[in-house]
């Protein structure tokens, strides 16, 4: 048993290293043709993306001993590939924007503050969420978006423009989602726009390959 002055860092560890990767791997994996968390983690490219986000981008933003964090991350990955748990990524994508705000945005900001650059995997995850919310089809499967009606309408209207920059600026500027204008984060609008265009023109896997 571990006695600590506060459980806050451990709650943050769970939200960041378990929930955070879930939120971004799900749309990236789904748009790459995968259906479960296990498939995502075992896929050579998407699995590498998941590990990049966990170990290189989110883990360094936490304030616990690195060895302890790496062990926890390893335990999380074991849980993700558990053959007895069929965790469909579409179930994780319910309310993706509010989840990203809670689980991944704090890490994005801390990473930028500590490293002086944006975490590309996390931003690509946001681009994947944004693309998923465009709707349409993946192969023969209809993409069904489940979220607040105002968020769904915003994304429908933005994608109707056909312009990736308009979509990026509109998503990041939606203060009713974020509580702030994320276009003010240096470089974020341009990076999100570039990933949206990459996914649109070349596909999700090509976007993943570009950051590995």
N, C-alpha and C positions, 0 to 999 in steps of 0.2 A: 504494500500500500504506500502511496506517495502523498505526503503532506506538503501542501504548497500554500503560500499566502493568498493566492487568488487563482480561481479556475479560468479566468479570462483568457490567458495565453493558450490554454488547452482547448477551449471552445473555438478560439480563432484558428488554431491548428487544424481542427476537424473541418471547420467551414472552408478553410483555404485549401487544404490538401486532399480532401475527399469531395466535398460539394463543388469546389471551384473547378477541378478537372471535369467532373460530370457535366457541368453546364456548358463547357466549350467542346468537349469531345462528342457530345450527342449530335449537334447539327453538322459538325465536320464529318463524323462517321456516317450519318444518315445520307448526306449529300455525296458521300463516296461509295454508296451502295451497300452499307452495312446496317444491321438491324439491332444488335445487342452490344452492351458494354464489353462483354467478353470478346466478341468478334473485333471490335475496335482495338482493344489492347493487343490482340494476337495478330492483327494485320501489320505487316512490316512498316508501311508508311504511317498509318494512323497511330499505331502503337508508338512509333518514334515521336510523333507529334505529342501524344499524351505525356510521354516521359520528359520531353522538352519543357512542356508547360509546368509539370509538377516539380522537376528537379532544378531546372535552370531559371525559371521565371517566378514561380510562386514560393518555393521553399526559401529562397534568399530574402524574402520580404518579412519572414517571421523572426521573432526575437527569443527563440529557444535554442539550446545547443544543437549544432548541425548534426551530430551523430544521432541524437534523439529524433530529430526531424526526418532523417534519412530512413531510420528504422520504421517510423510511422508511415512514411510514404511507401516503403516496401510492403508493409502490411496492407495498405490500401490497394496496391496493385494486385496482391494476392486475392483480395476480396473481389476486385473487378473481374478476375478471370476464373472465379469459382464456377466449376462446371455444373453445380447443382442450383445455381441462381441464373435464371434467364431474364435479365434486366433489359427491357426494350428501351431503346434511346428515345422513341417517340413519347414514352410516358414521362421521361425526364424533361422533355422540352415544353411541358406545360408552364406558362408564365415565365418564359426564358429571359425577358428583359429585366423584370424585377429581380430574378435570381442572379443575373449577371451583375446588377448593381450591388447586391449584398455580398456575393461570393468572389467576384473577380475584379471589379472596379477598384476596391481598396488595394489589391495587389498590384494592379496596373500603375496606380499613382505612386505607391511606395517604390516599385521597381524603377520608375522614371526618376524619382528623387535620389535613389541610391546609385543607380547605374548611369544616369545621364542620357538614357535612350529608352524608347518604348519597347515593351515585351511583345515581339511579333506574333508569338503563338496566341497570346491572349487577345490581341487585336484581330487576328485571323478568326478566332472563335466568335468575336462580335460580328465580324463580316459574315460568318456562316449563319449565325442567328438571323441577321438582317436579310440574308438571301432566302433562308427557309421561310421567313414571314412573307415573302413575295407570293407564296402559294404555288399553284400549278401542279405539275406532276413530277414524280421521280420514276421514270420508266412507266409501268402501268399503274403505279400507286398514286392516288390523289393525296396531295399534301394538305393536311387538315391542321390549321393553326388554332391553338387554344390559348387565349389571353384576353385581357381587358378589351372591350370593344373599341375604346378610344385608341389603343395602341394598334390594333388591327387596321383600323381606318387610316391612321397615320401612315402605316407602311404601304397600304394599298395606294393611297394618294401619291406617296413619294415615288414608288416604283412605276406609277403611271407616267411619270416624267421621262422615263427611259434614260435618265442621266445619273451615273454613279455618284458624281459629286453632289448633286441635289439630294440624293438618298443619304449620303454620308452626313452632309450638313444638317439635314432634317432630323435624322435619328439622334445625332449628338446634341442637337439644339433643343430636343424635346424635354424641357424642364419639368413637365408633369411626370416624366418617367424618372429622371435623374436627380431632380431638386437643384439643378445647376445646368449651365451651358457647357457641355464637354468639348465644344469647338475651341474653347479657351485653353485646353491642354495642348502644349506645343507639339506640333507634328501629327496629332492624332487624326485630324480631318483628312490630311493627305494620305496617311498610311491606310486608313479605313477605306478611302476611295480607291486606292490602288488595289487592295485586296478584293473589293467588290467587283472591280473591272476584271481582275484575273479570274475570279470564279465564273463570272458571266461569260467571258470570252474563251476560256480554256478549261474550265471545270474545277471542281473542288480538289481533286488529287494534284493537279498542276500547281494550285496555290499552296498546298501543303509541301510539295517538293521544293518550292521556291524558298522555304525557310529552314529546311533541314540541312 
